[in-house]
């Protein structure tokens, strides 16, 4: 009886840890997505600025 209870406790603990891992992974995924969006936006702004500078140099 006691052995069964220990196994159940361990399974419950493992399930709890699994839920925490899923939560942490979800948060990490959110930040990774946000970082990708920010990087993409910065690349677009940088490219637009470079195009703008190149255009001004071509005029001069």
mmJSON file of the N, C-alpha and C atoms, coordinates in Angstrom:
{"data_MODEL":{"atom_site":{
"group_PDB":["ATOM","ATOM","ATOM","ATOM","ATOM","ATOM","ATOM","ATOM","ATOM","ATOM","ATOM","ATOM","ATOM","ATOM","ATOM","ATOM","ATOM","ATOM","ATOM","ATOM","ATOM","ATOM","ATOM","ATOM","ATOM","ATOM","ATOM","ATOM","ATOM","ATOM","ATOM","ATOM","ATOM","ATOM","ATOM","ATOM","ATOM","ATOM","ATOM","ATOM","ATOM","ATOM","ATOM","ATOM","ATOM","ATOM","ATOM","ATOM","ATOM","ATOM","ATOM","ATOM","ATOM","ATOM","ATOM","ATOM","ATOM","ATOM","ATOM","ATOM","ATOM","ATOM","ATOM","ATOM","ATOM","ATOM","ATOM","ATOM","ATOM","ATOM","ATOM","ATOM","ATOM","ATOM","ATOM","ATOM","ATOM","ATOM","ATOM","ATOM","ATOM","ATOM","ATOM","ATOM","ATOM","ATOM","ATOM","ATOM","ATOM","ATOM","ATOM","ATOM","ATOM","ATOM","ATOM","ATOM","ATOM","ATOM","ATOM","ATOM","ATOM","ATOM","ATOM","ATOM","ATOM","ATOM","ATOM","ATOM","ATOM","ATOM","ATOM","ATOM","ATOM","ATOM","ATOM","ATOM","ATOM","ATOM","ATOM","ATOM","ATOM","ATOM","ATOM","ATOM","ATOM","ATOM","ATOM","ATOM","ATOM","ATOM","ATOM","ATOM","ATOM","ATOM","ATOM","ATOM","ATOM","ATOM","ATOM","ATOM","ATOM","ATOM","ATOM","ATOM","ATOM","ATOM","ATOM","ATOM","ATOM","ATOM","ATOM","ATOM","ATOM","ATOM","ATOM","ATOM","ATOM","ATOM","ATOM","ATOM","ATOM","ATOM","ATOM","ATOM","ATOM","ATOM","ATOM","ATOM","ATOM","ATOM","ATOM","ATOM","ATOM","ATOM","ATOM","ATOM","ATOM","ATOM","ATOM","ATOM"],
"id":[1,2,3,4,5,6,7,8,9,10,11,12,13,14,15,16,17,18,19,20,21,22,23,24,25,26,27,28,29,30,31,32,33,34,35,36,37,38,39,40,41,42,43,44,45,46,47,48,49,50,51,52,53,54,55,56,57,58,59,60,61,62,63,64,65,66,67,68,69,70,71,72,73,74,75,76,77,78,79,80,81,82,83,84,85,86,87,88,89,90,91,92,93,94,95,96,97,98,99,100,101,102,103,104,105,106,107,108,109,110,111,112,113,114,115,116,117,118,119,120,121,122,123,124,125,126,127,128,129,130,131,132,133,134,135,136,137,138,139,140,141,142,143,144,145,146,147,148,149,150,151,152,153,154,155,156,157,158,159,160,161,162,163,164,165,166,167,168,169,170,171,172,173,174,175,176,177,178,179,180],
"type_symbol":["N","C","C","N","C","C","N","C","C","N","C","C","N","C","C","N","C","C","N","C","C","N","C","C","N","C","C","N","C","C","N","C","C","N","C","C","N","C","C","N","C","C","N","C","C","N","C","C","N","C","C","N","C","C","N","C","C","N","C","C","N","C","C","N","C","C","N","C","C","N","C","C","N","C","C","N","C","C","N","C","C","N","C","C","N","C","C","N","C","C","N","C","C","N","C","C","N","C","C","N","C","C","N","C","C","N","C","C","N","C","C","N","C","C","N","C","C","N","C","C","N","C","C","N","C","C","N","C","C","N","C","C","N","C","C","N","C","C","N","C","C","N","C","C","N","C","C","N","C","C","N","C","C","N","C","C","N","C","C","N","C","C","N","C","C","N","C","C","N","C","C","N","C","C","N","C","C","N","C","C"],
"label_atom_id":["N","CA","C","N","CA","C","N","CA","C","N","CA","C","N","CA","C","N","CA","C","N","CA","C","N","CA","C","N","CA","C","N","CA","C","N","CA","C","N","CA","C","N","CA","C","N","CA","C","N","CA","C","N","CA","C","N","CA","C","N","CA","C","N","CA","C","N","CA","C","N","CA","C","N","CA","C","N","CA","C","N","CA","C","N","CA","C","N","CA","C","N","CA","C","N","CA","C","N","CA","C","N","CA","C","N","CA","C","N","CA","C","N","CA","C","N","CA","C","N","CA","C","N","CA","C","N","CA","C","N","CA","C","N","CA","C","N","CA","C","N","CA","C","N","CA","C","N","CA","C","N","CA","C","N","CA","C","N","CA","C","N","CA","C","N","CA","C","N","CA","C","N","CA","C","N","CA","C","N","CA","C","N","CA","C","N","CA","C","N","CA","C","N","CA","C","N","CA","C","N","CA","C","N","CA","C","N","CA","C"],
"label_alt_id":[null,null,null,null,null,null,null,null,null,null,null,null,null,null,null,null,null,null,null,null,null,null,null,null,null,null,null,null,null,null,null,null,null,null,null,null,null,null,null,null,null,null,null,null,null,null,null,null,null,null,null,null,null,null,null,null,null,null,null,null,null,null,null,null,null,null,null,null,null,null,null,null,null,null,null,null,null,null,null,null,null,null,null,null,null,null,null,null,null,null,null,null,null,null,null,null,null,null,null,null,null,null,null,null,null,null,null,null,null,null,null,null,null,null,null,null,null,null,null,null,null,null,null,null,null,null,null,null,null,null,null,null,null,null,null,null,null,null,null,null,null,null,null,null,null,null,null,null,null,null,null,null,null,null,null,null,null,null,null,null,null,null,null,null,null,null,null,null,null,null,null,null,null,null,null,null,null,null,null,null],
"label_comp_id":["UNK","UNK","UNK","UNK","UNK","UNK","UNK","UNK","UNK","UNK","UNK","UNK","UNK","UNK","UNK","UNK","UNK","UNK","UNK","UNK","UNK","UNK","UNK","UNK","UNK","UNK","UNK","UNK","UNK","UNK","UNK","UNK","UNK","UNK","UNK","UNK","UNK","UNK","UNK","UNK","UNK","UNK","UNK","UNK","UNK","UNK","UNK","UNK","UNK","UNK","UNK","UNK","UNK","UNK","UNK","UNK","UNK","UNK","UNK","UNK","UNK","UNK","UNK","UNK","UNK","UNK","UNK","UNK","UNK","UNK","UNK","UNK","UNK","UNK","UNK","UNK","UNK","UNK","UNK","UNK","UNK","UNK","UNK","UNK","UNK","UNK","UNK","UNK","UNK","UNK","UNK","UNK","UNK","UNK","UNK","UNK","UNK","UNK","UNK","UNK","UNK","UNK","UNK","UNK","UNK","UNK","UNK","UNK","UNK","UNK","UNK","UNK","UNK","UNK","UNK","UNK","UNK","UNK","UNK","UNK","UNK","UNK","UNK","UNK","UNK","UNK","UNK","UNK","UNK","UNK","UNK","UNK","UNK","UNK","UNK","UNK","UNK","UNK","UNK","UNK","UNK","UNK","UNK","UNK","UNK","UNK","UNK","UNK","UNK","UNK","UNK","UNK","UNK","UNK","UNK","UNK","UNK","UNK","UNK","UNK","UNK","UNK","UNK","UNK","UNK","UNK","UNK","UNK","UNK","UNK","UNK","UNK","UNK","UNK","UNK","UNK","UNK","UNK","UNK","UNK"],
"label_asym_id":["A","A","A","A","A","A","A","A","A","A","A","A","A","A","A","A","A","A","A","A","A","A","A","A","A","A","A","A","A","A","A","A","A","A","A","A","A","A","A","A","A","A","A","A","A","A","A","A","A","A","A","A","A","A","A","A","A","A","A","A","A","A","A","A","A","A","A","A","A","A","A","A","A","A","A","A","A","A","A","A","A","A","A","A","A","A","A","A","A","A","A","A","A","A","A","A","A","A","A","A","A","A","A","A","A","A","A","A","A","A","A","A","A","A","A","A","A","A","A","A","A","A","A","A","A","A","A","A","A","A","A","A","A","A","A","A","A","A","A","A","A","A","A","A","A","A","A","A","A","A","A","A","A","A","A","A","A","A","A","A","A","A","A","A","A","A","A","A","A","A","A","A","A","A","A","A","A","A","A","A"],
"label_entity_id":["1","1","1","1","1","1","1","1","1","1","1","1","1","1","1","1","1","1","1","1","1","1","1","1","1","1","1","1","1","1","1","1","1","1","1","1","1","1","1","1","1","1","1","1","1","1","1","1","1","1","1","1","1","1","1","1","1","1","1","1","1","1","1","1","1","1","1","1","1","1","1","1","1","1","1","1","1","1","1","1","1","1","1","1","1","1","1","1","1","1","1","1","1","1","1","1","1","1","1","1","1","1","1","1","1","1","1","1","1","1","1","1","1","1","1","1","1","1","1","1","1","1","1","1","1","1","1","1","1","1","1","1","1","1","1","1","1","1","1","1","1","1","1","1","1","1","1","1","1","1","1","1","1","1","1","1","1","1","1","1","1","1","1","1","1","1","1","1","1","1","1","1","1","1","1","1","1","1","1","1"],
"label_seq_id":[1,1,1,2,2,2,3,3,3,4,4,4,5,5,5,6,6,6,7,7,7,8,8,8,9,9,9,10,10,10,11,11,11,12,12,12,13,13,13,14,14,14,15,15,15,16,16,16,17,17,17,18,18,18,19,19,19,20,20,20,21,21,21,22,22,22,23,23,23,24,24,24,25,25,25,26,26,26,27,27,27,28,28,28,29,29,29,30,30,30,31,31,31,32,32,32,33,33,33,34,34,34,35,35,35,36,36,36,37,37,37,38,38,38,39,39,39,40,40,40,41,41,41,42,42,42,43,43,43,44,44,44,45,45,45,46,46,46,47,47,47,48,48,48,49,49,49,50,50,50,51,51,51,52,52,52,53,53,53,54,54,54,55,55,55,56,56,56,57,57,57,58,58,58,59,59,59,60,60,60],
"pdbx_PDB_ins_code":[null,null,null,null,null,null,null,null,null,null,null,null,null,null,null,null,null,null,null,null,null,null,null,null,null,null,null,null,null,null,null,null,null,null,null,null,null,null,null,null,null,null,null,null,null,null,null,null,null,null,null,null,null,null,null,null,null,null,null,null,null,null,null,null,null,null,null,null,null,null,null,null,null,null,null,null,null,null,null,null,null,null,null,null,null,null,null,null,null,null,null,null,null,null,null,null,null,null,null,null,null,null,null,null,null,null,null,null,null,null,null,null,null,null,null,null,null,null,null,null,null,null,null,null,null,null,null,null,null,null,null,null,null,null,null,null,null,null,null,null,null,null,null,null,null,null,null,null,null,null,null,null,null,null,null,null,null,null,null,null,null,null,null,null,null,null,null,null,null,null,null,null,null,null,null,null,null,null,null,null],
"Cartn_x":[0.837,0.0,0.877,1.896,2.737,3.554,4.003,4.77,3.913,2.66,1.752,1.601,1.482,1.305,2.54,3.727,4.962,5.032,4.619,4.619,3.642,2.468,1.468,1.985,2.629,3.19,4.222,5.044,6.072,5.444,4.426,3.746,3.106,2.51,1.877,2.929,4.079,5.166,5.654,5.794,6.263,5.26,3.981,2.962,3.052,3.261,3.37,4.58,5.704,6.917,6.671,5.967,5.653,4.833,3.861,3.037,3.888,4.796,5.664,6.559,7.08,7.937,7.166,5.921,5.103,4.883,4.642,4.428,5.692,6.834,8.109,8.396,8.168,8.406,7.486,6.24,5.307,5.779,6.272,6.777,8.006,8.914,10.113,9.731,8.748,8.306,7.759,6.99,6.431,7.543,8.572,9.665,10.468,10.655,11.373,10.61,9.299,8.484,8.575,8.488,8.572,9.934,10.998,12.341,12.469,11.866,11.922,11.19,10.039,9.276,10.081,10.682,11.482,12.674,13.341,14.499,14.071,12.938,12.434,12.106,11.5,11.161,12.427,13.421,14.68,15.363,15.303,15.908,15.216,13.889,13.142,13.494,13.552,13.894,15.314,16.244,17.631,17.747,17.03,17.084,16.479,15.37,14.754,15.685,16.382,17.323,18.489,19.002,20.102,19.659,18.457,17.935,17.808,17.328,17.16,18.523,19.534,20.878,21.461,21.268,21.794,21.128,19.829,19.092,19.582,19.865,20.36,21.751,22.583,23.934,23.873,22.907,22.777,22.363,21.527,21.082,22.245,23.107,24.199,25.308],
"Cartn_y":[-1.209,0.0,1.266,1.284,2.465,2.658,1.548,1.627,2.232,1.794,2.349,3.851,4.275,5.699,6.484,5.916,6.605,6.729,5.667,5.713,6.782,6.82,7.825,9.238,9.415,10.733,11.15,10.189,10.488,10.856,10.125,10.428,11.812,12.131,13.444,14.546,14.323,15.296,15.46,14.342,14.402,15.169,14.96,15.682,17.173,17.507,18.917,19.557,18.862,19.379,19.537,18.575,18.654,19.893,20.205,21.398,22.664,22.697,23.871,24.016,22.9,22.954,23.485,23.032,23.52,25.02,25.485,26.916,27.698,27.209,27.883,27.887,26.746,26.669,27.622,27.734,28.657,30.097,30.463,31.824,32.071,31.076,31.213,31.373,30.578,30.65,32.044,32.593,33.927,34.963,34.878,35.844,35.661,34.398,34.154,34.755,34.563,35.141,36.658,37.243,38.7,39.197,38.461,38.863,38.782,37.752,37.616,38.769,39.131,40.246,41.54,41.759,42.97,43.001,41.862,41.798,42.067,41.504,41.736,43.2,43.825,45.246,46.09,45.776,46.524,46.355,45.148,44.914,45.765,45.82,46.627,48.102,48.579,49.988,50.265,49.36,49.523,49.534,48.639,48.573,49.84,50.293,51.523,52.711,52.774,53.869,53.802,52.583,52.423,52.82,52.386,52.758,54.276,54.893,56.343,57.036,56.555,57.14,56.95,55.765,55.483,56.394,56.598,57.472,58.905,59.378,60.747,60.904,59.889,59.951,59.943,59.196,59.134,60.499,61.237,62.568,63.557,63.443,64.412,64.292],
"Cartn_z":[0.0,0.0,0.0,0.846,0.94,-0.345,-0.939,-2.179,-3.291,-3.373,-4.382,-4.197,-2.956,-2.672,-3.104,-2.866,-3.276,-4.789,-5.494,-6.962,-7.445,-6.836,-7.221,-6.941,-5.792,-5.461,-6.5,-6.898,-7.887,-9.233,-9.623,-10.889,-10.83,-9.703,-9.529,-9.62,-8.986,-9.033,-10.467,-11.174,-12.556,-13.416,-13.184,-13.952,-13.661,-12.39,-11.99,-12.661,-12.658,-13.307,-14.801,-15.404,-16.828,-17.156,-16.285,-16.511,-16.418,-15.436,-15.305,-16.526,-17.015,-18.203,-19.398,-19.544,-20.666,-20.55,-19.34,-19.115,-19.456,-18.962,-19.232,-20.728,-21.38,-22.821,-23.573,-23.111,-23.744,-23.634,-22.452,-22.242,-23.115,-23.16,-23.994,-25.457,-25.896,-27.286,-27.592,-26.632,-26.812,-26.989,-26.115,-26.215,-27.491,-27.915,-29.166,-30.338,-30.355,-31.43,-31.415,-30.223,-30.101,-30.583,-30.249,-30.675,-32.193,-32.786,-34.243,-34.916,-34.377,-34.942,-34.818,-33.637,-33.427,-34.377,-34.537,-35.434,-36.87,-37.273,-38.627,-38.85,-37.853,-37.955,-38.057,-37.222,-37.271,-38.62,-39.172,-40.491,-41.554,-41.494,-42.464,-42.323,-41.08,-40.851,-41.34,-41.002,-41.434,-42.944,-43.599,-45.06,-45.667,-45.111,-45.599,-45.44,-44.297,-44.05,-45.035,-45.272,-46.233,-47.639,-48.027,-49.346,-49.452,-48.382,-48.348,-48.514,-47.767,-47.854,-49.259,-49.816,-51.152,-52.177,-52.011,-52.921,-52.839,-51.628,-51.461,-52.06,-51.896,-52.462,-53.986,-54.527,-55.987,-56.539,-55.782,-56.218,-56.21,-55.21,-55.025,-56.035],
"occupancy":[1.0,1.0,1.0,1.0,1.0,1.0,1.0,1.0,1.0,1.0,1.0,1.0,1.0,1.0,1.0,1.0,1.0,1.0,1.0,1.0,1.0,1.0,1.0,1.0,1.0,1.0,1.0,1.0,1.0,1.0,1.0,1.0,1.0,1.0,1.0,1.0,1.0,1.0,1.0,1.0,1.0,1.0,1.0,1.0,1.0,1.0,1.0,1.0,1.0,1.0,1.0,1.0,1.0,1.0,1.0,1.0,1.0,1.0,1.0,1.0,1.0,1.0,1.0,1.0,1.0,1.0,1.0,1.0,1.0,1.0,1.0,1.0,1.0,1.0,1.0,1.0,1.0,1.0,1.0,1.0,1.0,1.0,1.0,1.0,1.0,1.0,1.0,1.0,1.0,1.0,1.0,1.0,1.0,1.0,1.0,1.0,1.0,1.0,1.0,1.0,1.0,1.0,1.0,1.0,1.0,1.0,1.0,1.0,1.0,1.0,1.0,1.0,1.0,1.0,1.0,1.0,1.0,1.0,1.0,1.0,1.0,1.0,1.0,1.0,1.0,1.0,1.0,1.0,1.0,1.0,1.0,1.0,1.0,1.0,1.0,1.0,1.0,1.0,1.0,1.0,1.0,1.0,1.0,1.0,1.0,1.0,1.0,1.0,1.0,1.0,1.0,1.0,1.0,1.0,1.0,1.0,1.0,1.0,1.0,1.0,1.0,1.0,1.0,1.0,1.0,1.0,1.0,1.0,1.0,1.0,1.0,1.0,1.0,1.0,1.0,1.0,1.0,1.0,1.0,1.0],
"B_iso_or_equiv":[0.0,0.0,0.0,0.0,0.0,0.0,0.0,0.0,0.0,0.0,0.0,0.0,0.0,0.0,0.0,0.0,0.0,0.0,0.0,0.0,0.0,0.0,0.0,0.0,0.0,0.0,0.0,0.0,0.0,0.0,0.0,0.0,0.0,0.0,0.0,0.0,0.0,0.0,0.0,0.0,0.0,0.0,0.0,0.0,0.0,0.0,0.0,0.0,0.0,0.0,0.0,0.0,0.0,0.0,0.0,0.0,0.0,0.0,0.0,0.0,0.0,0.0,0.0,0.0,0.0,0.0,0.0,0.0,0.0,0.0,0.0,0.0,0.0,0.0,0.0,0.0,0.0,0.0,0.0,0.0,0.0,0.0,0.0,0.0,0.0,0.0,0.0,0.0,0.0,0.0,0.0,0.0,0.0,0.0,0.0,0.0,0.0,0.0,0.0,0.0,0.0,0.0,0.0,0.0,0.0,0.0,0.0,0.0,0.0,0.0,0.0,0.0,0.0,0.0,0.0,0.0,0.0,0.0,0.0,0.0,0.0,0.0,0.0,0.0,0.0,0.0,0.0,0.0,0.0,0.0,0.0,0.0,0.0,0.0,0.0,0.0,0.0,0.0,0.0,0.0,0.0,0.0,0.0,0.0,0.0,0.0,0.0,0.0,0.0,0.0,0.0,0.0,0.0,0.0,0.0,0.0,0.0,0.0,0.0,0.0,0.0,0.0,0.0,0.0,0.0,0.0,0.0,0.0,0.0,0.0,0.0,0.0,0.0,0.0,0.0,0.0,0.0,0.0,0.0,0.0],
"pdbx_formal_charge":[null,null,null,null,null,null,null,null,null,null,null,null,null,null,null,null,null,null,null,null,null,null,null,null,null,null,null,null,null,null,null,null,null,null,null,null,null,null,null,null,null,null,null,null,null,null,null,null,null,null,null,null,null,null,null,null,null,null,null,null,null,null,null,null,null,null,null,null,null,null,null,null,null,null,null,null,null,null,null,null,null,null,null,null,null,null,null,null,null,null,null,null,null,null,null,null,null,null,null,null,null,null,null,null,null,null,null,null,null,null,null,null,null,null,null,null,null,null,null,null,null,null,null,null,null,null,null,null,null,null,null,null,null,null,null,null,null,null,null,null,null,null,null,null,null,null,null,null,null,null,null,null,null,null,null,null,null,null,null,null,null,null,null,null,null,null,null,null,null,null,null,null,null,null,null,null,null,null,null,null],
"auth_seq_id":[1,1,1,2,2,2,3,3,3,4,4,4,5,5,5,6,6,6,7,7,7,8,8,8,9,9,9,10,10,10,11,11,11,12,12,12,13,13,13,14,14,14,15,15,15,16,16,16,17,17,17,18,18,18,19,19,19,20,20,20,21,21,21,22,22,22,23,23,23,24,24,24,25,25,25,26,26,26,27,27,27,28,28,28,29,29,29,30,30,30,31,31,31,32,32,32,33,33,33,34,34,34,35,35,35,36,36,36,37,37,37,38,38,38,39,39,39,40,40,40,41,41,41,42,42,42,43,43,43,44,44,44,45,45,45,46,46,46,47,47,47,48,48,48,49,49,49,50,50,50,51,51,51,52,52,52,53,53,53,54,54,54,55,55,55,56,56,56,57,57,57,58,58,58,59,59,59,60,60,60],
"auth_comp_id":["UNK","UNK","UNK","UNK","UNK","UNK","UNK","UNK","UNK","UNK","UNK","UNK","UNK","UNK","UNK","UNK","UNK","UNK","UNK","UNK","UNK","UNK","UNK","UNK","UNK","UNK","UNK","UNK","UNK","UNK","UNK","UNK","UNK","UNK","UNK","UNK","UNK","UNK","UNK","UNK","UNK","UNK","UNK","UNK","UNK","UNK","UNK","UNK","UNK","UNK","UNK","UNK","UNK","UNK","UNK","UNK","UNK","UNK","UNK","UNK","UNK","UNK","UNK","UNK","UNK","UNK","UNK","UNK","UNK","UNK","UNK","UNK","UNK","UNK","UNK","UNK","UNK","UNK","UNK","UNK","UNK","UNK","UNK","UNK","UNK","UNK","UNK","UNK","UNK","UNK","UNK","UNK","UNK","UNK","UNK","UNK","UNK","UNK","UNK","UNK","UNK","UNK","UNK","UNK","UNK","UNK","UNK","UNK","UNK","UNK","UNK","UNK","UNK","UNK","UNK","UNK","UNK","UNK","UNK","UNK","UNK","UNK","UNK","UNK","UNK","UNK","UNK","UNK","UNK","UNK","UNK","UNK","UNK","UNK","UNK","UNK","UNK","UNK","UNK","UNK","UNK","UNK","UNK","UNK","UNK","UNK","UNK","UNK","UNK","UNK","UNK","UNK","UNK","UNK","UNK","UNK","UNK","UNK","UNK","UNK","UNK","UNK","UNK","UNK","UNK","UNK","UNK","UNK","UNK","UNK","UNK","UNK","UNK","UNK","UNK","UNK","UNK","UNK","UNK","UNK"],
"auth_asym_id":["A","A","A","A","A","A","A","A","A","A","A","A","A","A","A","A","A","A","A","A","A","A","A","A","A","A","A","A","A","A","A","A","A","A","A","A","A","A","A","A","A","A","A","A","A","A","A","A","A","A","A","A","A","A","A","A","A","A","A","A","A","A","A","A","A","A","A","A","A","A","A","A","A","A","A","A","A","A","A","A","A","A","A","A","A","A","A","A","A","A","A","A","A","A","A","A","A","A","A","A","A","A","A","A","A","A","A","A","A","A","A","A","A","A","A","A","A","A","A","A","A","A","A","A","A","A","A","A","A","A","A","A","A","A","A","A","A","A","A","A","A","A","A","A","A","A","A","A","A","A","A","A","A","A","A","A","A","A","A","A","A","A","A","A","A","A","A","A","A","A","A","A","A","A","A","A","A","A","A","A"],
"auth_atom_id":["N","CA","C","N","CA","C","N","CA","C","N","CA","C","N","CA","C","N","CA","C","N","CA","C","N","CA","C","N","CA","C","N","CA","C","N","CA","C","N","CA","C","N","CA","C","N","CA","C","N","CA","C","N","CA","C","N","CA","C","N","CA","C","N","CA","C","N","CA","C","N","CA","C","N","CA","C","N","CA","C","N","CA","C","N","CA","C","N","CA","C","N","CA","C","N","CA","C","N","CA","C","N","CA","C","N","CA","C","N","CA","C","N","CA","C","N","CA","C","N","CA","C","N","CA","C","N","CA","C","N","CA","C","N","CA","C","N","CA","C","N","CA","C","N","CA","C","N","CA","C","N","CA","C","N","CA","C","N","CA","C","N","CA","C","N","CA","C","N","CA","C","N","CA","C","N","CA","C","N","CA","C","N","CA","C","N","CA","C","N","CA","C","N","CA","C","N","CA","C","N","CA","C","N","CA","C","N","CA","C"],
"pdbx_PDB_model_num":[1,1,1,1,1,1,1,1,1,1,1,1,1,1,1,1,1,1,1,1,1,1,1,1,1,1,1,1,1,1,1,1,1,1,1,1,1,1,1,1,1,1,1,1,1,1,1,1,1,1,1,1,1,1,1,1,1,1,1,1,1,1,1,1,1,1,1,1,1,1,1,1,1,1,1,1,1,1,1,1,1,1,1,1,1,1,1,1,1,1,1,1,1,1,1,1,1,1,1,1,1,1,1,1,1,1,1,1,1,1,1,1,1,1,1,1,1,1,1,1,1,1,1,1,1,1,1,1,1,1,1,1,1,1,1,1,1,1,1,1,1,1,1,1,1,1,1,1,1,1,1,1,1,1,1,1,1,1,1,1,1,1,1,1,1,1,1,1,1,1,1,1,1,1,1,1,1,1,1,1]
}}}
